[in-house]
Amino acid sequence: MELVGQLLAVAGLGPVALWAAIAAGLAFHLPPAVVAATAGLGAGGGMVAVIAVGAPLRAALLRRYGARRAGRPGLIDRIWARGGALGFCLAAPLLLGTPLGTALGLALGLPVRRLVLGMTAGIALWVTLYTLGALLGWAGLAGWWGGL
């Protein structure tokens, strides 16, 4: 039962902050592959929840207020122009977190299918890099302190 609680904690931290979910999973002494998969599934669940609520909400707001009022702010427009949809989706889990990145992608008008594919790629990228970084850091600390 303790394992289930640990997995739920890692999955629950996944949508909030991938780095925190991975650090918590490794602190629980879970296998790295399990930590990465659980954090990634948690982040993906957060993305799906935001899309399920946000896509119909955006459509309703556009119907009510029209597309002319849905202009992009200056900073977001510059980020979008430089990186495009794929660049945005790859950077969003790192910079904004999965739920906020997904909501912003919806607000910018990114089609749901492209948003899901891009955010999933971004989640996979950052989960892999965070897990490898945490493992290398832990190995470095263990070697430096003579075995933790």
N, C-alpha and C positions, 0 to 999 in steps of 0.2 A: 504494500500500500504506500510505503514511503517513496518508492520509485515513481508511482503514478503522480504523487504530489510534486515531485521534482520535475517531471516532464511537463506537468501543467504550468508550473512556475516558469519554465523556460519558454514554453509556447505562449504564455501570457505576456512575457516580456518582449517577445518577438515583434509584435506590431509597434510597440513603444520605442524600443531601441535595440537593434540587432546586436550591437556590441555588448550591451548589458545582458542580453539573453545568453550569448555565448560564454561570457565570463561566468555567469551564474551556473550554467550547465557544467562547465569545466571545474568550477569550485565544488559542485556536487559529485565530482569524480565520475561523471558519465563518460562513455566513450565519445571521442570527437565526432565520429560520423553520426551518432545519435543526437548529439548536441546540435550539429549543423542542420540535420534534417528537421528536428523539432523546432528550432528557431525559425527556419525557413517556412515551415508549415504554419507556424503562428503568424508570421508576417504576411503570408499569403492569405490566411483567414481574415486578417485585418483589411487587406486590400479588397477581398470579395465583399466584406460587410460594407465598406465605404462605397463600392460600386453599386451594391444593391440599394442603398439609400440615396446616394448622390446622383446617379444617372436619371432616375425619375424626377428628382427635385430640380436638377438643372433643366430638364425638358419642360417642367411646369413653369419655372421662372422665365424661360425664354418665350413660352407661349404667352405668359402674362405681360411681360415687359418688352418683349421683342428683342431681336438680335442687335439692334442699334445701341442698346444700353449695355451690351455684354462686351464692351471694349476691354482690351488687355492693358494693365498698368505698364508704365515705361520699363521698370526693371525686369519684370517677368517677360516682357516682349523682347528685350535684349538677350536674356538667357535663352529664350525659345529660338531666336534668330541664329544664335551662335551654335547651339548644340543640336537643334532639331528635336523631334519627338524621341528618338532613340537615346540621344545624349541626355535629355531630361529624365527619361525613365531609368537610365543606368545610374544617374547621380542622385535621384530623389531618395532612395532608401538610405543613402549615406548622409545627405545634407538635411533632409526634411523629415525623414521617417516615412514608413510605408503608408500609413493612413493619410497624413497631410500631403504627401507626394501624389497619392492617388486622387485625392480631392482636388488638388491643384491641376492635375492632368485633365480631370473631367471639366473643371472650370475653363481650361484653355481650349476645350473642344476636341480633345484627342478621342478618336473612336474607341469604344470599349475594348474591342478585340486587340487593337494595337497597344492600348494601355495595359491590358492584362499580360500580353506577351512581353512587352518591354519591361514592365515592373517585375515580372517573374524572372527575367534575365538579370535585372539589377539586384534582386534579392539573392539569386544564386551566386552572382559575382561577389557581393559583399559578405555573404555568409561564408563562402569559401575563403576569402581573404582574411576576414576577422578570425576564423577558426585557425587558419595557418599561423597568423600573427600571434594569437594567444598561445598556441602550442610552442612556437619558437621562443616567445618571451618566457614561458614557464620553464622550458628546457634551459634557457640562459640563466634564469634565476636559480634553478636547481644546481647547475654547474658552478655558479658563482658562490653560492652559500654552502656548497658541499653536500647537496642532496636534501631536498625539503621533505 
